[in-house]
Amino acid sequence: MSGSNLFGELRRFARTSGAVGGIAARVAGERVFGIKTNRASHAEDLKTILGGLKGPLMKVAQFLSTVPDALPAEYAAELAQLQANAPAMGWSFVRRRMASELGPDWRSRFAAFDQTASAAASLGQVHRARLPDGREVACKLQYPDMPSTVEADLRQLRMAMAIYHRMDNAIQHEEIYKELTERLREELDYGREAAQMRLYGLMLAVHPTVHVPSPVAEYSTDRLLTMTWLDGRPLMHRLAEDPPQDERNRIAEALFRAWYVPFYRYGVIHGDPHMGNYQVRPDGSVNLLDFGAIRVFNPKFVRGVIDLFEAVRDHDDAKAHHAYATWGFTDLSQEKMEVLNLWARFLYEPLTEDRVRRIQETDDPMFGRAVAEKVHAGLKRTGGVKPPREFVLMDRSAIGLGGVFLRLKAELNWSRLFHELIADFDEAALAERQAAALAKAGVPTAG
């Protein structure tokens, strides 16, 4: 590691340690020494601190807010509100970054380049531009010193998760941490993201309700990703206008296909389903954005997802045990599996009923949290579980996307949408499609 990277990590660690240490001290004080603290107030302070930081700690906080019992409920509720909207870097940064990636004459390569960022996220910001051939593009620039920022934040995350686990062992976090570490490091590689964007363009090519940008290779590097510009409005803005039910349903169906056609047909999932990663068009079709957090699954894992659905539908405990084992869960007693099945029934229940309905029919906004707390108590009682790495993004996507469907108040036949995708499922055929698509898109694979 270079000296500059080391100092970058130390600066970041110093800046964030108060936030992470504050969680540890207050939660430990309450649980170990009986010192009562105002968790809700501290959680709000934490959201404010993280919301002003660029880098992955905010992204990790968003993620952990969707993993049941990875954090106490008060922290999860506040961190779930983070939308990766830190203020953009100024024009001086943009000039330096563009010159370092495309050369000192970079301005001459564009017909127009907007000095004001159109979006700012946790790892980079986006500027609209026009190429000499007339194409409108989005230029995504990575913030300075992100590799050392990622490493410093991962150290903080390890510390926070270790402290929380010592106080509450219902969920063992080792594999969650490994998964987050690998995915966050991959997100720094814009060359990889460009390949994953091409992959999604291939997988969703025959689905006109989902639009994916195309990378522009000659204007892209490891820290600059240039892609075709897609016109659309943030979903939250459209929801604020109270769109009619048929539009809500069209948006929800498009999002369902955007996530689950790649998963059930190719064994690939978009692991970042927060509201900032999709836009809507006037016809109810959607733009899918941000392809940094993508996971490729073994076809056996996808088969296990279908097996667990069938086990929940048929009340088949033997099949449920087989599905959990396929995913990588170990040391599952009957009692522990019954606890996990509470969560499985919560997730799969909309898929088991062949009728038009909302994704959650109770109006209680805390219903999901109540289920999670019941699962947590059961896991604590039975000795806890160690979720396998492959489970992490799959679970996050299901919970995150379900939350979007809930906000949309969509009314669809979820069962029919699901069965359309799995009707001709075959592991060997999926493996062939997956290998061909990854090779064509140029996505790096392990080994």
N, C-alpha and C positions, 0 to 999 in steps of 0.2 A: 504494500500500500504506500502511495506517495505521501510526503509530508503534508501537502496541501489537502489531500483527502482526509488524512487523520485529523488535521485541525478543523476541517469542515464538520467531521463527525462530532468532535468535542464541542464545537459551537452549538450544533444542533442539540446535542445531549443536554447541554447546560440550559438551553432555552426551553426545552420540553420537560425536563426532569421535575419541575415544580408541579406540573399538571399530573403526571403519572404518579409521582411520589405522594401527591395530595390524596389521590384515590386510595393508595395503599395505606397511608397513615390513618385516614378517617375510617375506612372500612375495617382495618385491623383494630383500631381503637374501640370500635363498637362491638366487634365480634369476640375479640380476645379479652379486652379489659372492661367491657360493659359501658364504655364511654359513649353516650348518645350524641350523635351529630345530625345536623340538618343535611341529609343526603341530597334532597331535591335541590337545595340552594347550591351545594357544591357541584352537583351535576350540571346545573345551568352555567356556573362559572367555567367548568371544564369545556362545555360546548363553545363558549365565547372564545376561550383560549385556542382551541383547535380550529375553530372556524376562521381565525385570522392567520393560520399557518398554511403555507404551501407545503406540499409533500404528502407522503403516504400515511402519516399518523392520522390525518383526518379521514382518509379513505379506509384505513383499518378500523377506525371508530365507527364509521358507517356500517362496515361489514359486521363487526361484533354486535352491533345493535340488533341484527337480524338473526344471530345464532342464539337459540334459547339457552339462557343461563350462563353464557360466556361472561356476562357482567351482571351486577345487581340491577333490578328492574328500573330504579330511578335513573341510573346512568344510561341504560339502554334507551329509555324513552326520550331523553334529551339528545343523545347522539344520533338517534334516528332522524332528527330534523336537519342534520348537516347535509347540504346539497353541493358541496365542492364548489363554492362560489367566492373564493378568496379574491381580493382585488388584483387586477392585472398588473403586470410589470410595465414600466414606462417605455417610451419610444427609444431611449438610449439602449436599453436591453435588447429590444427588437432589432435594432441596427446591428449591434454586435453579434447577436446570435445568427442572423441571416448572413452576415459577412463571413462568419466562421464556417458556415455550412455550405454556402454557394459561391463564396469568393467576394472580393471587395466591389466588384461591379454588379452585384446581385440585383440592384434596382433596374438595370437595363434589361433584365430578363423578364420583367413584368410590364404589362401595359398599365396596370394600376395596382396599388397596394394600400389598403386601409390602415392608417396608423393607429386607429383605436381597435382594441381587441373586441371581437364579437362574442367571445366566451372565455372565461378563465376557470380552470379546474385545479385539481390538486397537484398534478405533475407538469402541466403546461397550459398554454393559452392559444387561442385560435384567432387568426386574422383573415379577413376576406380579401381576395386579390383576383386579378384578371390576367390571363396569359396573352401573349401576342396573337395567338390564334383565336382569341375571343372566349375561350373557356373560363367560366367562373370557378374559382377554386377556394378551398379553405387551407390555410397554412398553420399547422399545429407545431408550436415551438416549445421545446422542453426547457423548463426553468434551469437556472444555473445550479451547478453542484448537486444535481439530483442523486447521483450514486452514493455520495457520502451522506446525504439526507436520508436516503432509504436505509442505509446500514445503521445510522444512529437511531432512527425510529424503530427499527426491528429490535435493537437492544432494549429500548424502552418497553416495547411490547412484550418481549420475553420476561422482563422483570415484573411487569404488571400481572401477566398471566400466572407466573409462578407464585406470586404472593396470594393471588385470589385462590389458586388451587390449594394452597396450604390451609386455607380457611374453609374451602368448600370443594369436595372432591367428586361431586356428582358427574361432572364432565372433565375428563382428562384431556389436556389441551396440546399434548405433544404433536400429534399429527395435524391439528389445526394450525399450529405455528409453522410447521414445515410447509404446509400448503400455501399459507399466506406469504411466506418468505420467497418461495419459488415464483409465485404469480407476480408479486411486486417487482422482483428483479427482472422478470420478463417484460413488464410494462415499460421499463426504461428503454427497451430496444424497439425503436420505431420501425426498423427494418422488419422485425418480426410482426409488429402490428399491421404493417402494410400487407404482409403475406396472409395474415388472418382476416383482413378485410377482403382480400381477393377470395379467400375460402368462403366467406359468407355470401359474397356475390354469386359464387358458383352454386352453393347449396340452396339459395333462395331465388335463383334465376327464373323459375317457372311460377313464382308466387307474386303476382302484380300488386298485392296490397302491402308489400314490404319493400322498401327502397334502401339500398346500400351504396355508399359512395365508392368511387374507384380511386385507388392511389395513382399518383402521377410520379413514376419512378425517377425521371430525370430531374425532378425538383424535390427529391426526398433523400434524407440521410438517416443515420442512426438517431439524430436528435431533432430532425425536421421531417414532418410527415405532411406532404401536400396531397390533397384529395379533391375530387370534384365536389362542388358546392351543391347542397340539397336545400331547396326552399321548403320551409315548414315552420310551424309554431311550436314552442314548448307545450307539452301536454298540460302542464299546470295552468298555463294561461288560458287554454281552451276550456278547461274544466271550470275555471272561474266565471265563464260566460254561460254556464249551465246548458250545455248542448242537449239536443233531443235524444231520446232513448235509442233510436235506431243508429245514430252516429256513435253513441257510447258503445253500442254492441259491435259496430264495424271496427272501431279502434281496438276493442278487446280481442276480437277474433284475429285481427292482424297481428297483435302482439303475441297471442297464443301460438300462431304459426311461426312467428319470428324466432321464438325460443325453442319450440318443441319439434318443428320439422328438422332442424339440424340435429337435435338430440336423438330422436327415434329413427331417423333415416341415416345419420352419419356418425352418431356417437360423439357429438360436439355440443358444448353449451357455452353461452355467453354468461359469464359469471358476475356481471355488474348491472343488475336490473333496477337501478335507482332512477327516479323520475327525470333526471337530466339527460339520460341517454336515449331518449326518443322524442321525436317531434311528430306532429300530426299535420296532414294536408287537408284541404277543403273536402275532398272526397272520402275522408275517413281512413285513408291508407296512412302508413307510418314510415318515418325515416328512422332507421336503426343506426346508432352512432357508437363510437368508442370501442375498439376491438382489442384493447390491451389485455383484458382478463378473460382469456379463452381457455377452456379445458377440453382435452380429447380423452375419451373414455374407452376402455376395453369393451368390446361388444358384450362380454359376459356381465359387465356391470349394468348395461342397459337392459339386458334380459332380466337381471335381478330386480330392476325397478318395476318391470311388468309383472314379474312373479309376485312381488309384494302387493301390487294392486289386486291380483287375482286371489291372493291369500286373504286380504282384507274383505274382499267381496264375498268369498266363500267361507269365511271363518275357518281357514285351514292353517292351524298352528305349525304343522310340519313344513308346509310350503313357506310360511313366513320365516321360520328358522333357516331354511335353505337360502332364502333371499338375503337375509342379514349376513349370513356366512359368505355368500357370493360377494357382497359389498366389502367384506373385510372385518366385520364385527366378530370378536372372539369372546370366549368365556361367557356365553349367554345362558343363564339359567332360565327355567320356565317363568319364574317370577319377573326376572329382568326383561324378558322378551314381552311379557304382558304389558309392562310399562312402556316399552318402545312402541307397542301396537296402539297405545293411546294417541301417540303423535302420528303414526301412520294413518289411523282412521281419520284424524283431523285433516290431513293433507289429501287423502284419496276420496273422502266422502262425496265431494261434488261430482267425481267421475263415476260413481256407482249408480247414479240415478238417471235414467233415460228420460229426462224432461228438461224443459227450459226453467232455469232458476238462477238466482244470484250465487256467487261463489261462496258466500256465507249468508245464511238466511236469518240469523239472529242479528238484531240491531245493537247488540252489546259490543262497543268498540274494544272492550277488554277481554272478549271471549278467547282469542288466541293466546293472550298472556295467561289467562286462567288455566288453559290446557297445558301451557308450558310449565307453569308452576306445579301443576299436578304431576307432570312427567318428572320434573326436577326432584320433587319430594320422593317419588318412587325410586328414582335412580340412586338418590342418597341412601335410602333405606336398604337398597339391594347391593350397594358397594360401588356404584358408578360404572360408566362405560368409557371406552376409548374410541371415539369416532374415527374411522379410517379417513385418510386424506381425500379419497375420491368422493366421500360423502359431503365434504364441506361446501363446495360450490354448487353441487346439485341441490342441497337443502336450502342454501341461500337464494338460489334462483327461484325455487318453488315458493318460498316465503315472500321474497321481494315481489315477484310477479303477482302472487295472490293478493298482496297489499294494493297493487295498482288496480287489479280487477275490482277490489273492494271500493276504492275511490271512484272508479268509473261507474259504479252501480250497474255493471253490465249484467244482462239477463240472456244467457245462452244455454244451449244444451252441451255442457262441457263433456259429458259422456260420449256423445257422438263425435265431437271434435277429436277426442282422445282415441276412440276406436278407429277412426279413419286413418290415423297415423300408425297404429300397431297391427292393423288387420292382416298384413302380409309380412309381419316381422320375421326375419331370419338372420341369425348371428353371422353366418358365412357371407350372406349378401351384404350385410352392413359392413363387415370387415373389408370387402372388396370396394364398396363405394367410398368408404373412409380413406383407404390407402390411395385410391385414384385421385380423390379430391385434394388430399394433402399434398400429393406430388405435383398436381397441376398448379395449385396455388403457391407452391414453394414454401410451405410451412415446415420449419425445422421439427424433426422428431427425435425422441431419445434413442440413443444407441447408434 
